[in-house]
Amino acid sequence: MRNGCWGYPNTAESGATEETKTILGICLAGADELGCELEAVLDPVRNVEFVRKNLPEEDLANCASILARLFATFKPSLLLLCLPHGSAVGSEVIFEAVRVCRQEISVVAILGTAEPDDFPRFFSMGAVDFCLAPLRLKDLLPRLLRWSFSISKTNPLTRGLEQSLGFQQFLGESRVFIEALRKIPKLARCDAAVLITGETGTGKEMFARAIHHLGPRSDHPFVPVNCGAIPSELVENELFGHDAGAFTGASSSVRGLVHDAEGGSLFLDEIDSLPLPTQVKFLRFLQDE
């Protein structure tokens, strides 16, 4: 650890050196624990350096100059703003400073807790996305991928994020397991939806990733979604996004996860956790595709 930074290997298996990209995390007063949690979650991600900086309340007045200095020093590709208890206190100043210093950078709000009314407020201030504690890489990674894809589908940050949860080694000797592995290449060649069943921890996402990477969609994004981790009142917005003006505070359009997976693969984990009205709409979407 160096000045709040985590270093990651930047050498690919082939021996070629890949550029390390930086994600900047700003923790407002009271969000230190959330920042440490975020640091630990991002630790396994390859080719990414996470820089965490605490911003005490007394420094809010000078946050524009502080951000300008951090942007110039670290040149981050993404900004994660850690907020305690979903508080918007001080966050308006931060978002305004970001617009002044570097308008094009995407800001993802990392929230300890939040009320439903908080989310439109953060979107209106300039957040492109959010993630609620407890933080897990499988929930955070799609958001990082989403906004790195919005910059460039070929930049090193995107490649590093994909590689960190890409192919994983399959371990198993049972006849049923081997038979399931043999089905993967055949499934990968099919342009069809695939239903993967199994108990928690049996490797459903690993199989989904293998199908994606062996198929013709491998050059496009693989977007995993934990349906049970999305608040019920926000699940439709997460999946399908919204247009500017769709609700109070929606000052800009936001792409949904379905749009982010266009041309690639959308992996819906725990799909039975979706609210029944959303399941009906999602079924209609699948039928119309």
Secondary structure, DSSP 8 states (H G I E B T S, - for coil): -BTTEE----B-TTS-B---EEEEEEEETT-HHHHHHHHHHHTT-TTEEEEEEEE-GGGGGGHHHHHHHHHHHH--SEEEEEEGGG--TTHHHHHHHHHHH-TTS-EEEEESS--TTHHHHHHHHT--EEEESS--HHHHHHHHHHHHHTT-TTSHHHHHHHHHTS--------HHHHHHHHHHHHHHT--S-------TTS-HHHHHHHHHHHSTTTTS-EEEEEGGGS-TTTHHHHHH-B-TTSSTT--S-B--HHHHTTTSEEEEETGGGS-HHHHHHHHHHHHH-
